Amino acid sequence: MRCAVNDKNQIVAVGWIDSKPVNLISTADTTAMGSVKRRVQNKTSDVPAPEVVINYNKYIGGVDNHDKLQNTFALGK
């Protein structure tokens, strides 16, 4: 994992390698570490992950629902 923090603007940029490299920028998270579950050779194990990744995985369903509703009920397009 690589992390850069801009204290003045409270921005965290994280580079993390899952199955592929993942780059995230957040104004709502910190550099704290947690873990996510990953399956490796039919076994589930905890893999260390930054808070940004954990929160992304936790809330991505809400973003998908928002996008779906926005496309369904868009009035200004």
Buried (B, 14 or more C-beta within 10 A) or exposed (E): BEBEEEEEEEBBBBEBEEEEEBEBEBEEBEEEEEEBEEEEEEEEEEEEBBBBBBBBEEEEEEEEEEEEEEEEEEEEE
